[in-house]
Amino acid sequence: MKLSNILNALGIILVAFGTILLTPIVVAIIEHEYTSILPFITAALTSTALGLLFRKYGGFSRNFDNLKRNEGLLIVSLAWIVTAAMGAIPYLFYGLSPLDAYFESVSGITTTGATILIDFSLYPKVFFFWRSLSQWLGGMGIIVLFVAILPQFAVAGRQIFFAEAPGPTEEKVTPRITHTAKALWLVYLLLTLLEIALLSAAGMPLFDATCNAFSTMAAGGFSPNPLSIMGYENSAITWIVTFFMFLAGSNFALQYRFLIQRKPLPLLRNEEFRFFIFIILFVAVCLCVSLLIDGTSTFFNAIRDSLFQTVSIITTTGFSSADFALWSVASQTILFTVMLVGGCAGSAGGGIKVIRVLFGLKYLQREITQIIHPQAVLPIKIDHKTVAGDIQRQILGFLLFYLVLMTSSCLLVTIIEGDATIGIIGTAATIGNIGPGYGEIGPMGSFGGLSILTKIIFILNMIVGRLELIPFLAMLHPDFWSFRKTRS
């Protein structure tokens, strides 16, 4: 591992992020919130200065052509950690403690949507704009953004691009990674603008439409309304957000082929996408029936809320059209099942991912069949293609470590908080980058009352969950930390 590569890459990212931190100043001027200019100037200058300092100690090199895999993994991991730290600086000016500011920033940039805020009336509009913008930046991936806009990563982008999204499949839109990154961001931007327009047309104020669209397409869940989407009391808005959450949880590479290249068949024939739709419809129907049996909702509201909340949770967005923390245990249990699924590979959604769940079911089916037919050769196929052995091992390893991390976090938080609900649901919500849970940390609740240790554990969960465990697991191996000197 070459330290100069790490410092230079992080330096470039921090300088670019410093420029992005100036964006909320435009909102502050438009909304006449002039006292909110200083927080973002301070954050931008800090990020830029730290970036230049890293570049100085890295030798101001622009050559990343020989970037190693472990260097790419470390750059990606540190990029999320330090950009979240820079994004937390403005929050310090609004009375948040350093830990709470970092929690809110990590929750934003990892698109988790778990908030420590209690009284939304204490904060100006630019505060909520930055929360949603930070989610939008993290939704498609901080690294994917910088690979798209920074020419320095034209070659090295391949290592860090796949280090950030280490899923079992990487859908290539174009032969060059920089072109792929730009293509993904093009779809992401166009869908965001379309949602803003539709929400505005449905009666949502333009500022709220912008913030909610940022959070929707990022599968994030931060809203300027303390009651989330429910607070707008508008069925049209609820259905619009449902549709765009669904898109946010679908594979953007396949959407690019559908929308830009006019090739719908790859999306419609995709086995993961079809399974994604099946899960949503099946769980939504079960949830709708449960709500009707409980008698807590009218027929049309039950249909709307069951579909909205199923899509919101499976895509890990975390918006709410109703306070599901008040639903019956049966309804909450049905909703919890999709917390353990997540969005499609190549989407803005977090969680385990539909493709891994699909593989897991096919793997179990094969094992059951081989009990009866032990000599049979039964390859596992997805989209009519045999899943390679190394990919199978990667998926099984991911599922095992996901379970280990989730169990460990759950036990620790339960012991610290003395509440199994916070331990189980809070862990699932933060590792899966979902956001709200039940009870105290429900959609109308807050993570602000949790202990310091619990917040630290949940911060780690959010970062590790967003990186899909692989970089974190790689760092546990001693060979990962093998540094080499720079040749003169």
N, C-alpha and C positions, 0 to 999 in steps of 0.2 A: 504494500500500500504506500502511495506517495503522498506525503502530507501537503506538498505544494499544490497538487491537484485538488485536494479537499478544500483548502483555503481559498484558492482561486475561484473554484466553482461556487462556493458559498458566498464569496465576495461579490461576484457578478449577480447572483440571485438577490442578495440583500440590497444592492444599489438599485436594481430594477424594482424591487418591492418598495423601496423608499419612494420611488416615483409614483407608484400606485397609491401609496398612503396620502398623497396630496389630493386625490380625487374627491374625498368628502368635503374638502374646503369649498368646492363649487356649490355643493348643497347648502353648506353653512351660509354662504353669501346669498343664495337665492332665498333661503328661509330667514334671512336677517339674524342668524345666530352667530354673531361675530365673535363671541367669547369662545366658540367651539373651533376657531381657526388655530389657536395656539396648540391644542393637544395634537393635532395632526401634523403641524409643522415640526413640532418636537419629535414625534415618532418618525417622520420622514427623514429628518436630519440625523437622528440616531441610527436608523437603518443604513443610510448612505455612508455615514462616517465609519460604522462598524464594517460595512462591506469594503470600503477603501482600505481599512486597516488590514483586513484579511488578505486583500489583494497585494498589499505591500509585503506582508510576510510570506506570501506565496510566490513572489517574484513577478507579479503582473503578467503571468503567462496566459496565452490564449489557446495553447495547444492541448486539447483533450482527446486527441485522436487515439491514444493508447490507454484510455481509461480502463482499468480492470473492474471485474464484476464486484469485488468487495468494496472498491472505491465508489462505484455507482450506488451500491446499497447504503453506504455510510452518508454519502452526499444527500440522498433522498431523505433519510431519516433525520439528519441534522437540519435539512432545509425546512421540514415541517416544524421542528422544535423551535428554531430561531425565528422563523417568520411569524409563528404564533406569539413569540415573546415580543417582537416588534409591534404586532397587531394589538397587543395588550396595553401598550403604553398610553393610547388615548383614554382607555377606561380608567386609568389611575387619576385622571383629572376630574372624574365624575364621582369620586368618593369610594370607588371599589378598592379593596385591599389588594396587594400584589398577587396573592394566591387566587382570589376571586376574579381578578382581571385576567390572569393567565387561564383560569378555568373557562371563562366566557370566550376568550380568544381561541383557545384550543377547540372548544365546542363549536365555534363558528367555522374555523378553517378546516376542521375535519368533517364538517357538515353533520354534526351530531344533533345540535339543537337543544341540548340540555342547558337550561339557564339558571343562574343564581339570583336573577332579578326577582323582586317581590312587588314593588310599586313602580309601574311603568311611567307614572306621571312625573317622576323625579328627573327624567332624562329628556334632552332635546331630540328633535327629529334626526339630526345628523348622527347621533349615537346609534339609532336604530338602522339608519342607512348603512353605516359601517358594519354593523352586525350581519346584515343581509348580504352586503357586498363581499365580506370575508367568506361567507358560505359559497357565494357564486364563484369566487376565485378557486376555492378548494374543491368544488363539485366536480369539475373536469380534471382537477389535479394541478397543484402548484407547478410541478415539474413539467407536465404536459404543456402548460401555458408558456413556460420559459423556453422549452424546446421549440415551441412554435414561433416565439418572437425574438429570441436571441440567437444570432448567427454563430456565436461561439460554440453552441452545442449541436451544430449540424451533424457532426460525426459521432461525438460522445453521446448524443441524444439517445441512441439505441440502448446503451447500457442503463441510463438513468430512467428512460421512458418505461422500460419493462421492469425496472426495479421498483417503480412506484405502483405499477399495476400487475403484480405477479400472479395473475389468475391462471387457471389450467389451460386457457386458450387465449391467444392474442390475435384478434381480428385485424388484419392489415388492410387498410383502405387503399394505400398507394405504396409503391416500392420504397420510397424514402420516408424515414421517420418524421422529419420536419414537415413534409407534406401531409402526412397522416395526422400529426398534431394540429396543423392548421385546418384540415378538413373537419376534424372532430369539433374544434372550437367554432367553426363556421355554422355547423348544425346547432350547436349549443346556443350561439348568439341569436340565430334566426328564430329558434323556438322561444327564447326568452322575450324577444321583441314582440312576437306574435301573442304571447300570453299577456304581456303588459297591455297591448291594444285591446284584447278581448276582456280583460278584467276592468279596464277603464270604461269600455262600452257597456259593461254590465252594471256600472254604477259605483265602482270602487274608486276612491280618490287616486289621482295619478301617483302621488308619493307612495301610498300604500300598495298600489298595483305594482310599482317598480320593486319595492322591497319584497313583496310576496312572490313575485315572479322570479327574482333572484334566488330566493330560498326554495321555491318549488323545483326549478330546473336543477338546482344543486342537490335535491333530495335532502335539504337541510332542516327546515321547519321553523326558523326564527321568523316571527311576524311582529310588526309594529303594534298590532292589536293584542292586548293582554289576554284576550279570550280566543286568540288564534282565528281561524276562519269562521268559527262559530260566532264571533263577535260582530260579523258583518250582516248576519241574519238575512242572507240572500241566497236562495237555492241555485240561481244561475251561476253565481260566483263559486259555490261549492262544486257544481258539476264541472266547471272550467278547470278548477284546481285539480280535481280528480283526474281529468284527462291528461293534464300536463305532468302530474306526478307519475302516472303510468308511463309516459314517454321517458321521464327522467330515470325510471327503473329499468328501461329497456336498453339494449345494446346500441350505442350511438354509431358504431361503425356500420351496422346493418341499416340504421335509420339514414345514414349518409347515402348508402346505395339506393335506398327507397326514395328519398326526397330530392337528392341532387343528381344521382346517376340514373334515376327513373328505372330502377331494377327492384321491384317489390318481391319477387320470388325468393331471394335469399333470406329475407326477413320472415316471410310467411311459411317457408319450409323449415325454418330453424327449429330444432326440437326443443331447445331451451326456451325459446320465446313461446311456443305452444304450451309447454308445461307451466310457464309463468302465468299465462292466461287461465289455464285450468285451475291452478292453485287459488288465484284471485276469485274466480267465479264460485268455486266449491266452498271456500271459507266464507265468502260474502253471503251465500245462500244460507249456510249454517248459522251465521251470526244474525242474519235477518230473522230467521225462524226463532232464534233464542230471544231476540228483542221483542218479537210479537208475543211469544209465550209469557214473557215477563210483564207484558202490558205497559211497558214504560215508553212506548213510542207508537205513533200512528203508522199505518201501512206504508205510505209514501216516504215518511221520514225514516222508517226502518230500512227501506231499500236504499235511500240516499246515504244514510249514516253508515250502514254496514259496508257498502261498497267503498265509500270514502275512507273509512278507518282501515279497512283491509288493505287498500292500495297504499295508504299513508304509512302503515307499519311495515308492509312487505318491502316497500321501496326505501324504507328507513328515513322517510321524510319527517314524520312526527307531527304533522299538522293535526288539528282536531276540529271536527264539525260538531262534536258533542263531548261532554265531560265523561269519557269512558271509564274514568276512575270510580264513577258512581253506578256503573252497570253491575249486573249480577255476577257472581263468581263464574257461572257457566259462560256468560258472554265474554268476560275478561280472559277466561282460559282459552276459548276459541281464538281470541285475538292474539294471545301470547304465542300460539303455535307458529304464526307467521313472523314473529320476532326472531325466530330461529332459522329463517330462510334467507331473507335479503333480496336484493335486486339481481338482475342479469349480469353476467360478465361484460365488461366494457360499458357499464352504465355509471351514473352518478351515485347509485345506491351502494350501501355498505352491506354488512352481514356476511353470512357464509357464502352466499351466491347460489342462485337457482341451479347452475350447471353442476355444482358440487353435490347438491341435494339429489339431483337427477342421477348423477353417477353413483352416489351412495345407494340409491334404491336399486339400480341395475346391478350393482355389486352384490347386494344382499340376495337379489333374485337368482344370480348365477350360483352363489354359494348354496342356496337351498336346492337348486336343480342338481348340483353336483353331489349332493348327499344321496340322491336317488341314482344318478348316473356318474359315478366317480371317474370313469375313463373318458368322459365326454370333453371335447375341447370347445369351450364356450367363450369366445372373445366378447368383450364389452364394447358395444358400438353406440356412438352418438352421432346423429346426422349421417348414418350409414358408413361411418368411418371408425375403424378400430382404435380405441384409446390406447396409446403406447404405454408400455410398462413403466417408464420413468414418470409419465404423467399420472398414472394410477398411484404410484408410490407418493408423489407429491400431494395428491388430493387426500389420500388416506392419512398422510403425515399432518397435513393441515387440519383435518377434522379432529385428529387425536389431540394435537396441541391446542386447538381452539377449545376443546372440552376441558383439557387440563387447566388452561388459563382461566376459563370461565368458572370452573369449580373452585380454584384457588382464590380468585377475586371474590366470589360469592361467600365463601367461608370467612375470609378476612373481614369483609364489610359487615357481615351478619354479626360477627363477634364484636366489632368496633361499635356498631350502631345498636346492637341488641334488637334488631328487627330483620327477620328473614325476608320480608317482602322487599325491603330496600336492598338487601344483599342479592337476592335472586333477580328481581326485576331491574334494579339499578345496574347490575353487571351486564345483563342481556342488552339493556338499552344503551350502555356506553360502549361495550365491545362491538356491538352491531351498528354503532353510530345512528341509533334511532332517536334518542332524546328523552321524551317523557315516558314515565312508567305509570305506576299505580300509587294510590295513597298520597303520602307527603310529596312524592316526586311525580305526581300525575300531571296531566296536561294543563291544569290550572294551578299546579303547585310550583315548587322551586327546589333546586338543589342547594340553595344558599344556607339552609339550616343544618347541613351535614357537617360532621367533624372534619378537621384539617386532614387527618390521615385518609379518610374516605374520599375526599376531594382529590388528593394526590393519586390514589389508586384509580379513580375514575378518569383522571387526566391521562394516566398511562394507558388505561383501557382504550380511550378514544384514539390516541395516537397509534397504538399497536393495531387496533381494529381497522383503522383507515389504511394502514400499510399492509393489511392482510397477513400479518404475523411474520412473513418470510424474512424481511430485513432484521427484525427483532431476534428471530431464532438464529439467524446467521451470526449475529454478534455474540451469541453464547459460546461459540466455538473459539478456542484460543488461537487457531490459525488465522482467523479473521483479522486479528490485530497485528499482523506481520507488516511492519513498516520498512520501507526501503529508502535509501538516501537518494537525493536528486543528483544526477550526474552533471558535472560542470561542462 
